[in-house]
Amino acid sequence: MDVEKNISITDKVAMSIIFRIKQHTLNDPRLNIVKQLLRYGFPNKGSLDPEFNSYYEMRNDISIEEDIQMWQDGLIIPETMKNDIFKHFHSRHPGVAAMKSFIQFNVCGQGMTQYVE
């Protein structure tokens, strides 16, 4: 019974985080431009604003699922949520190496691993 309750709570927390990521993604100017670049095609890298160079490199592995941008199997985190996501992972006290590894394989955001360091 306690296991089911904990899973239910975990599901609610996860859904809350996903909902917030979606809302922040929809309101993030940079990610809205990335969405348009994905839809209509990236220009040559030389004519691209340097702010989007990292997205250019990842463009073939970015997808959009229910308004959430994904890179491979990880979530692309909007700038406005990076601190919240960092605090969420950090609250579990996994240690720097474990946290960096988890973030690298599960979330994507410019500078996310630098937050850990």
Biotite code that builds the C-alpha atoms (Angstrom):
import biotite.structure as struc

atoms = struc.array([
    struc.Atom([0.000, 0.000, 0.000], chain_id="A", res_id=1, res_name="MET", atom_name="CA", element="C"),
    struc.Atom([2.787, 2.482, 0.894], chain_id="A", res_id=2, res_name="ASP", atom_name="CA", element="C"),
    struc.Atom([4.592, 1.627, -2.349], chain_id="A", res_id=3, res_name="VAL", atom_name="CA", element="C"),
    struc.Atom([1.464, 2.422, -4.372], chain_id="A", res_id=4, res_name="GLU", atom_name="CA", element="C"),
    struc.Atom([1.040, 5.683, -2.472], chain_id="A", res_id=5, res_name="LYS", atom_name="CA", element="C"),
    struc.Atom([4.673, 6.642, -3.121], chain_id="A", res_id=6, res_name="ASN", atom_name="CA", element="C"),
    struc.Atom([4.361, 5.814, -6.814], chain_id="A", res_id=7, res_name="ILE", atom_name="CA", element="C"),
    struc.Atom([1.214, 7.889, -7.021], chain_id="A", res_id=8, res_name="SER", atom_name="CA", element="C"),
    struc.Atom([2.971, 10.831, -5.365], chain_id="A", res_id=9, res_name="ILE", atom_name="CA", element="C"),
    struc.Atom([5.978, 10.391, -7.658], chain_id="A", res_id=10, res_name="THR", atom_name="CA", element="C"),
    struc.Atom([3.696, 10.330, -10.714], chain_id="A", res_id=11, res_name="ASP", atom_name="CA", element="C"),
    struc.Atom([1.980, 13.528, -9.566], chain_id="A", res_id=12, res_name="LYS", atom_name="CA", element="C"),
    struc.Atom([5.309, 15.278, -9.005], chain_id="A", res_id=13, res_name="VAL", atom_name="CA", element="C"),
    struc.Atom([6.608, 14.110, -12.398], chain_id="A", res_id=14, res_name="ALA", atom_name="CA", element="C"),
    struc.Atom([3.429, 15.239, -14.167], chain_id="A", res_id=15, res_name="MET", atom_name="CA", element="C"),
    struc.Atom([3.639, 18.607, -12.431], chain_id="A", res_id=16, res_name="SER", atom_name="CA", element="C"),
    struc.Atom([7.230, 19.059, -13.585], chain_id="A", res_id=17, res_name="ILE", atom_name="CA", element="C"),
    struc.Atom([6.365, 17.995, -17.144], chain_id="A", res_id=18, res_name="ILE", atom_name="CA", element="C"),
    struc.Atom([3.422, 20.429, -17.212], chain_id="A", res_id=19, res_name="PHE", atom_name="CA", element="C"),
    struc.Atom([5.681, 23.254, -16.031], chain_id="A", res_id=20, res_name="ARG", atom_name="CA", element="C"),
    struc.Atom([8.356, 22.380, -18.607], chain_id="A", res_id=21, res_name="ILE", atom_name="CA", element="C"),
    struc.Atom([5.682, 22.496, -21.308], chain_id="A", res_id=22, res_name="LYS", atom_name="CA", element="C"),
    struc.Atom([4.391, 25.899, -20.162], chain_id="A", res_id=23, res_name="GLN", atom_name="CA", element="C"),
    struc.Atom([7.887, 27.356, -19.894], chain_id="A", res_id=24, res_name="HIS", atom_name="CA", element="C"),
    struc.Atom([8.825, 25.912, -23.299], chain_id="A", res_id=25, res_name="THR", atom_name="CA", element="C"),
    struc.Atom([5.809, 27.571, -24.919], chain_id="A", res_id=26, res_name="LEU", atom_name="CA", element="C"),
    struc.Atom([6.831, 30.913, -23.375], chain_id="A", res_id=27, res_name="ASN", atom_name="CA", element="C"),
    struc.Atom([10.581, 30.658, -24.029], chain_id="A", res_id=28, res_name="ASP", atom_name="CA", element="C"),
    struc.Atom([11.620, 32.976, -26.898], chain_id="A", res_id=29, res_name="PRO", atom_name="CA", element="C"),
    struc.Atom([14.747, 30.944, -27.724], chain_id="A", res_id=30, res_name="ARG", atom_name="CA", element="C"),
    struc.Atom([12.882, 27.622, -27.830], chain_id="A", res_id=31, res_name="LEU", atom_name="CA", element="C"),
    struc.Atom([10.132, 29.181, -29.951], chain_id="A", res_id=32, res_name="ASN", atom_name="CA", element="C"),
    struc.Atom([12.785, 30.146, -32.491], chain_id="A", res_id=33, res_name="ILE", atom_name="CA", element="C"),
    struc.Atom([14.250, 26.626, -32.303], chain_id="A", res_id=34, res_name="VAL", atom_name="CA", element="C"),
    struc.Atom([10.757, 25.258, -32.960], chain_id="A", res_id=35, res_name="LYS", atom_name="CA", element="C"),
    struc.Atom([10.473, 27.438, -36.072], chain_id="A", res_id=36, res_name="GLN", atom_name="CA", element="C"),
    struc.Atom([13.958, 26.438, -37.225], chain_id="A", res_id=37, res_name="LEU", atom_name="CA", element="C"),
    struc.Atom([13.011, 22.785, -36.840], chain_id="A", res_id=38, res_name="LEU", atom_name="CA", element="C"),
    struc.Atom([9.758, 23.304, -38.711], chain_id="A", res_id=39, res_name="ARG", atom_name="CA", element="C"),
    struc.Atom([11.141, 25.334, -41.618], chain_id="A", res_id=40, res_name="TYR", atom_name="CA", element="C"),
    struc.Atom([14.777, 24.249, -41.639], chain_id="A", res_id=41, res_name="GLY", atom_name="CA", element="C"),
    struc.Atom([17.979, 25.640, -40.201], chain_id="A", res_id=42, res_name="PHE", atom_name="CA", element="C"),
    struc.Atom([19.974, 28.040, -42.384], chain_id="A", res_id=43, res_name="PRO", atom_name="CA", element="C"),
    struc.Atom([23.659, 27.415, -43.021], chain_id="A", res_id=44, res_name="ASN", atom_name="CA", element="C"),
    struc.Atom([25.560, 27.479, -39.750], chain_id="A", res_id=45, res_name="LYS", atom_name="CA", element="C"),
    struc.Atom([27.530, 30.539, -40.871], chain_id="A", res_id=46, res_name="GLY", atom_name="CA", element="C"),
    struc.Atom([24.375, 32.634, -41.201], chain_id="A", res_id=47, res_name="SER", atom_name="CA", element="C"),
    struc.Atom([22.863, 31.418, -37.926], chain_id="A", res_id=48, res_name="LEU", atom_name="CA", element="C"),
    struc.Atom([22.885, 33.570, -34.795], chain_id="A", res_id=49, res_name="ASP", atom_name="CA", element="C"),
    struc.Atom([25.687, 32.080, -32.619], chain_id="A", res_id=50, res_name="PRO", atom_name="CA", element="C"),
    struc.Atom([23.139, 31.678, -29.796], chain_id="A", res_id=51, res_name="GLU", atom_name="CA", element="C"),
    struc.Atom([21.655, 28.797, -31.800], chain_id="A", res_id=52, res_name="PHE", atom_name="CA", element="C"),
    struc.Atom([24.888, 27.001, -32.763], chain_id="A", res_id=53, res_name="ASN", atom_name="CA", element="C"),
    struc.Atom([24.405, 24.264, -30.162], chain_id="A", res_id=54, res_name="SER", atom_name="CA", element="C"),
    struc.Atom([20.884, 23.626, -31.473], chain_id="A", res_id=55, res_name="TYR", atom_name="CA", element="C"),
    struc.Atom([22.263, 23.489, -35.017], chain_id="A", res_id=56, res_name="TYR", atom_name="CA", element="C"),
    struc.Atom([24.638, 20.723, -33.939], chain_id="A", res_id=57, res_name="GLU", atom_name="CA", element="C"),
    struc.Atom([21.773, 18.791, -32.306], chain_id="A", res_id=58, res_name="MET", atom_name="CA", element="C"),
    struc.Atom([19.109, 19.538, -34.952], chain_id="A", res_id=59, res_name="ARG", atom_name="CA", element="C"),
    struc.Atom([18.891, 16.003, -36.339], chain_id="A", res_id=60, res_name="ASN", atom_name="CA", element="C"),
    struc.Atom([18.253, 14.577, -32.874], chain_id="A", res_id=61, res_name="ASP", atom_name="CA", element="C"),
    struc.Atom([15.696, 17.147, -31.659], chain_id="A", res_id=62, res_name="ILE", atom_name="CA", element="C"),
    struc.Atom([12.016, 16.277, -31.701], chain_id="A", res_id=63, res_name="SER", atom_name="CA", element="C"),
    struc.Atom([8.909, 17.922, -30.295], chain_id="A", res_id=64, res_name="ILE", atom_name="CA", element="C"),
    struc.Atom([6.491, 15.823, -28.273], chain_id="A", res_id=65, res_name="GLU", atom_name="CA", element="C"),
    struc.Atom([3.326, 17.543, -27.027], chain_id="A", res_id=66, res_name="GLU", atom_name="CA", element="C"),
    struc.Atom([5.048, 20.963, -27.163], chain_id="A", res_id=67, res_name="ASP", atom_name="CA", element="C"),
    struc.Atom([8.079, 19.719, -25.212], chain_id="A", res_id=68, res_name="ILE", atom_name="CA", element="C"),
    struc.Atom([11.371, 19.726, -27.062], chain_id="A", res_id=69, res_name="GLN", atom_name="CA", element="C"),
    struc.Atom([13.417, 16.560, -26.746], chain_id="A", res_id=70, res_name="MET", atom_name="CA", element="C"),
    struc.Atom([17.018, 15.840, -27.626], chain_id="A", res_id=71, res_name="TRP", atom_name="CA", element="C"),
    struc.Atom([17.466, 12.129, -28.179], chain_id="A", res_id=72, res_name="GLN", atom_name="CA", element="C"),
    struc.Atom([15.763, 10.715, -25.065], chain_id="A", res_id=73, res_name="ASP", atom_name="CA", element="C"),
    struc.Atom([16.214, 13.779, -22.847], chain_id="A", res_id=74, res_name="GLY", atom_name="CA", element="C"),
    struc.Atom([14.138, 16.880, -22.228], chain_id="A", res_id=75, res_name="LEU", atom_name="CA", element="C"),
    struc.Atom([15.336, 20.275, -23.413], chain_id="A", res_id=76, res_name="ILE", atom_name="CA", element="C"),
    struc.Atom([14.959, 22.490, -20.365], chain_id="A", res_id=77, res_name="ILE", atom_name="CA", element="C"),
    struc.Atom([13.822, 26.103, -20.850], chain_id="A", res_id=78, res_name="PRO", atom_name="CA", element="C"),
    struc.Atom([16.184, 28.699, -19.405], chain_id="A", res_id=79, res_name="GLU", atom_name="CA", element="C"),
    struc.Atom([13.576, 29.794, -16.844], chain_id="A", res_id=80, res_name="THR", atom_name="CA", element="C"),
    struc.Atom([13.399, 26.284, -15.376], chain_id="A", res_id=81, res_name="MET", atom_name="CA", element="C"),
    struc.Atom([17.075, 25.356, -15.136], chain_id="A", res_id=82, res_name="LYS", atom_name="CA", element="C"),
    struc.Atom([17.406, 26.462, -11.531], chain_id="A", res_id=83, res_name="ASN", atom_name="CA", element="C"),
    struc.Atom([14.245, 24.573, -10.489], chain_id="A", res_id=84, res_name="ASP", atom_name="CA", element="C"),
    struc.Atom([15.383, 21.398, -12.248], chain_id="A", res_id=85, res_name="ILE", atom_name="CA", element="C"),
    struc.Atom([18.818, 21.680, -10.681], chain_id="A", res_id=86, res_name="PHE", atom_name="CA", element="C"),
    struc.Atom([17.302, 22.103, -7.207], chain_id="A", res_id=87, res_name="LYS", atom_name="CA", element="C"),
    struc.Atom([14.999, 19.113, -7.784], chain_id="A", res_id=88, res_name="HIS", atom_name="CA", element="C"),
    struc.Atom([17.877, 16.811, -8.729], chain_id="A", res_id=89, res_name="PHE", atom_name="CA", element="C"),
    struc.Atom([20.183, 18.252, -6.087], chain_id="A", res_id=90, res_name="HIS", atom_name="CA", element="C"),
    struc.Atom([17.621, 17.671, -3.315], chain_id="A", res_id=91, res_name="SER", atom_name="CA", element="C"),
    struc.Atom([18.239, 13.947, -3.751], chain_id="A", res_id=92, res_name="ARG", atom_name="CA", element="C"),
    struc.Atom([21.938, 14.460, -2.827], chain_id="A", res_id=93, res_name="HIS", atom_name="CA", element="C"),
    struc.Atom([23.347, 12.144, -5.511], chain_id="A", res_id=94, res_name="PRO", atom_name="CA", element="C"),
    struc.Atom([26.849, 13.632, -5.563], chain_id="A", res_id=95, res_name="GLY", atom_name="CA", element="C"),
    struc.Atom([28.404, 15.666, -8.355], chain_id="A", res_id=96, res_name="VAL", atom_name="CA", element="C"),
    struc.Atom([29.439, 12.780, -10.646], chain_id="A", res_id=97, res_name="ALA", atom_name="CA", element="C"),
    struc.Atom([26.102, 10.960, -10.378], chain_id="A", res_id=98, res_name="ALA", atom_name="CA", element="C"),
    struc.Atom([24.144, 14.174, -10.855], chain_id="A", res_id=99, res_name="MET", atom_name="CA", element="C"),
    struc.Atom([26.165, 15.200, -13.922], chain_id="A", res_id=100, res_name="LYS", atom_name="CA", element="C"),
    struc.Atom([25.694, 11.757, -15.429], chain_id="A", res_id=101, res_name="SER", atom_name="CA", element="C"),
    struc.Atom([21.937, 11.797, -14.811], chain_id="A", res_id=102, res_name="PHE", atom_name="CA", element="C"),
    struc.Atom([21.536, 15.291, -16.234], chain_id="A", res_id=103, res_name="ILE", atom_name="CA", element="C"),
    struc.Atom([23.635, 14.512, -19.317], chain_id="A", res_id=104, res_name="GLN", atom_name="CA", element="C"),
    struc.Atom([21.476, 11.517, -20.186], chain_id="A", res_id=105, res_name="PHE", atom_name="CA", element="C"),
    struc.Atom([18.041, 12.794, -19.156], chain_id="A", res_id=106, res_name="ASN", atom_name="CA", element="C"),
    struc.Atom([17.903, 16.540, -19.655], chain_id="A", res_id=107, res_name="VAL", atom_name="CA", element="C"),
    struc.Atom([19.396, 18.900, -22.144], chain_id="A", res_id=108, res_name="CYS", atom_name="CA", element="C"),
    struc.Atom([19.871, 22.578, -21.643], chain_id="A", res_id=109, res_name="GLY", atom_name="CA", element="C"),
    struc.Atom([22.654, 24.969, -22.349], chain_id="A", res_id=110, res_name="GLN", atom_name="CA", element="C"),
    struc.Atom([24.877, 25.028, -19.287], chain_id="A", res_id=111, res_name="GLY", atom_name="CA", element="C"),
    struc.Atom([23.023, 22.382, -17.255], chain_id="A", res_id=112, res_name="MET", atom_name="CA", element="C"),
    struc.Atom([26.193, 20.482, -16.330], chain_id="A", res_id=113, res_name="THR", atom_name="CA", element="C"),
    struc.Atom([27.845, 23.784, -15.391], chain_id="A", res_id=114, res_name="GLN", atom_name="CA", element="C"),
    struc.Atom([25.054, 24.301, -12.837], chain_id="A", res_id=115, res_name="TYR", atom_name="CA", element="C"),
    struc.Atom([26.182, 21.075, -11.189], chain_id="A", res_id=116, res_name="VAL", atom_name="CA", element="C"),
    struc.Atom([29.828, 22.089, -11.023], chain_id="A", res_id=117, res_name="GLU", atom_name="CA", element="C"),
])
